[in-house]
Structure formats: structure tokens, C-alpha cells
Amino acid sequence: MIQIAVFSDVHGNLPALDVVLNDIERRGILQKFCLGDLVDFAPWGNEVIEKIKSLSIPGLLGNHDERIAFDLPVFPLSKHSKEETEARFIAIDHSKKYITEENKIFLSELPFHLKLNYKVGRKHWNVQLLHSSLESNDTYLYESENDEVFMNMLEESKADLIVMGHTHLSFKKQFENKKWAVNCGSVGRSKEENRLASYLILTLDEERIIPEIVQLNYPLEETARQIEESEIPDYYASFLRNEKVFMS
């Protein structure tokens, strides 16, 4: 049996990342992977990157990482309210200003996809890790998506399971051919009602893959206060607290 942990979308939230990493260590899971978006929306972008670097955790280039690494322009998103649009521009500019050049270089060199092959007994399992889709790191694929979309991704990647992040909403979908599409949710900026830090444990044995979504409490109020004391808009503190008036 092999166990691996997969997490995504930390978004500068170091207290949430620490809780997730401590839980993974407590369970004795040695293999860890990050699906991207280390930066934006909480004050610890550099510290999050430094922790990932210090622990040598393999990771992917999320859309926010790419924007900060290459100073890409920010465009408004139609799904966002006027308030969120304004806050988003300020928060991303904050990251562009404060993420160090060394850390920007680190982000710029992250791979776009990772394909893993694990041998358990006589069985080889292929696991495809991506931020959002095979072609893009900025495509929103939700649980409600037509099964064919995920089946096509599984076929194209020749994988038994695909794991993604990006939407900040976790889900598990198994198909008739016993293959899986899984979203591991978000460590630092969950859009789920409970706002808990989310990550995925994959258990692989010779017969099957078992995906388990783990959701954890973390010092959310501490993160919210630190956001309010920083130059990042208070919108993101209210978002973490799930104050409905601020939701887009």
C-alpha cells in the first residue's frame, strides 16, 4: 500500500498550510505534492513559498503563480462583483510588489503538469496532477461538469486518476471504468461553506485507489486579522469568515 497527500491553492495562508502539513506528518505520509497557487490574498506569500522550497515539495504552476512570476496583466472576471474585482486588483498588485525576485524565479520554473506512476505489487497506477485542466491552469471544472469532460481528460493523459485544484471546491467522481476525477479543494481560501483547509489523501493498493478528502480547522481568525493589518483588502478577511455580504 502507498499513500500520498495532494494539496492546492494555499494563497499565502501560512497558518492553514502549517495545519495541513502537520496533519500529513502526523499520519506518517511522506509523499506530498502541491497543485499550485501559493500566492495572493493573504500576507504570507514569501513564507509559503519558502516553506514549500525548504521541504522540497514538488509543485505545479498555478494561474496566480504564473501571473506573479511573469508579471502578467490582470483582467476582470465576469463572475466577480465590482467589490471583488477592485479587491483582486489590489491584492495581486501587492503580491507583485512583495514577492521576492528569488521566489518569482522559483515560481517561474514550476512544471505545468506532473504525471506519477506507482507500482503496487504487480499493478501500475497512473496519477495525473494538474492545476485545473490539461490545456490551461485557469479553467473552472466543477463536480457538475459533464462526465465526458473528465473521461476525455483521463483518456488523453492515460491516467487512472486525475487530481486538480483551482476551483477551491473539493469533489470525488468515480466512473464506470473505475477511474477517478478528484478536486482536492483549497488549503488557504476554501469556497466551501465551512471554510476549512482541505487536502487529499490517495491510498493505492494492488486492487484499487481510495481518495479521501480531509478538511481541517485552522486559525482562520488569525489569518483574517493579519489580512486586515496588511495592505491586502479587508474583502479577503470577510471572505474567509464567510460573511455573506461580501460574497460575489
Buried (B, 14 or more C-beta within 10 A) or exposed (E): EBBBBBBBBBBBBBBBBBBBBEBBEEEEBEBBBBBBBBBBBBBBBBBBBBBBEEEEBBBBBBBBBBBBBEEEEEEEEEEEEEBBBBBBBEBBEBBBEBBEEEBBEBBEEBEBBBEBEBEBEEBEBBBBBBBBBBEBBBBBBEEEEEEEEBBEBBEEBEBBBBBBBBBBBBBBBEEEEEBBBBBBBBBBBBBBEEBBBBBBBBBBBEEEBBBEBBBBEBBBEEBBEBBBEBEBBBBBBBBBBBEEEBEB
